[in-house]
Amino acid sequence: MSRFVEMTHENGTKLSVNVDLVVSFSPLGGDDLRGTVISFGYSAGEKNMTRNVRVIDAYDAVTSKFASAR
């Protein structure tokens, strides 16, 4: 069963991010409070792909949400 965490994209749109697809997190621009870049992986046919999503949630808040969801 997939688990999702609610985030806010940098354009204000609400996102549900699948916890099982997330590969890594990093602070946006190296600033923990500015936002977070979430990288996740998925398959597209025979290719393995990655995608980055920028959210306005602070880095510590994002990692905390994902830690409690896992």
PLY file of the C-alpha trace (Angstrom):
ply
format ascii 1.0
element vertex 70
property float x
property float y
property float z
element edge 69
property int vertex1
property int vertex2
end_header
0.00 0.00 0.00
1.38 3.40 -0.98
1.88 6.13 1.59
1.62 9.79 0.71
2.79 13.01 2.36
1.11 16.35 1.70
3.41 19.16 0.52
3.02 22.55 -1.15
4.69 23.10 -4.53
6.57 26.36 -5.00
3.66 27.67 -7.12
1.18 27.11 -4.26
-0.38 23.88 -5.57
-0.97 21.14 -3.00
0.89 17.89 -3.74
0.59 14.34 -2.48
4.05 12.81 -2.70
4.42 9.02 -2.71
6.85 8.14 0.10
7.98 4.95 -1.65
9.26 6.82 -4.74
11.42 9.41 -2.97
15.15 9.03 -3.57
16.57 12.09 -1.80
15.93 15.52 -0.28
18.07 18.64 -0.31
17.60 22.18 0.97
16.68 24.61 -1.79
19.72 26.76 -2.53
21.48 25.32 0.53
19.07 27.19 2.86
17.09 24.89 5.20
14.24 27.41 5.55
13.90 28.47 1.89
12.34 25.22 0.70
13.23 21.69 -0.31
14.02 19.83 -3.52
12.59 16.31 -3.50
14.01 13.82 -6.01
12.07 10.70 -6.81
12.45 7.82 -9.22
10.00 6.02 -11.46
9.93 3.78 -14.52
8.90 5.00 -17.96
8.71 1.93 -20.14
12.16 0.36 -20.04
13.87 3.49 -18.69
14.39 4.44 -15.08
13.74 8.15 -14.67
14.19 10.72 -11.92
12.30 13.93 -11.35
12.88 16.85 -9.02
10.07 18.77 -7.36
10.56 22.03 -5.48
8.33 22.58 -2.47
8.07 25.56 -0.13
8.10 23.38 3.00
11.27 23.82 5.08
13.84 21.01 4.85
13.42 19.93 8.50
9.63 19.79 8.14
9.88 17.66 4.98
12.32 15.16 6.44
10.21 14.92 9.60
7.02 14.22 7.62
8.71 11.51 5.58
10.36 9.92 8.62
7.01 9.55 10.37
5.34 8.20 7.18
7.95 5.47 6.70
0 1
1 2
2 3
3 4
4 5
5 6
6 7
7 8
8 9
9 10
10 11
11 12
12 13
13 14
14 15
15 16
16 17
17 18
18 19
19 20
20 21
21 22
22 23
23 24
24 25
25 26
26 27
27 28
28 29
29 30
30 31
31 32
32 33
33 34
34 35
35 36
36 37
37 38
38 39
39 40
40 41
41 42
42 43
43 44
44 45
45 46
46 47
47 48
48 49
49 50
50 51
51 52
52 53
53 54
54 55
55 56
56 57
57 58
58 59
59 60
60 61
61 62
62 63
63 64
64 65
65 66
66 67
67 68
68 69
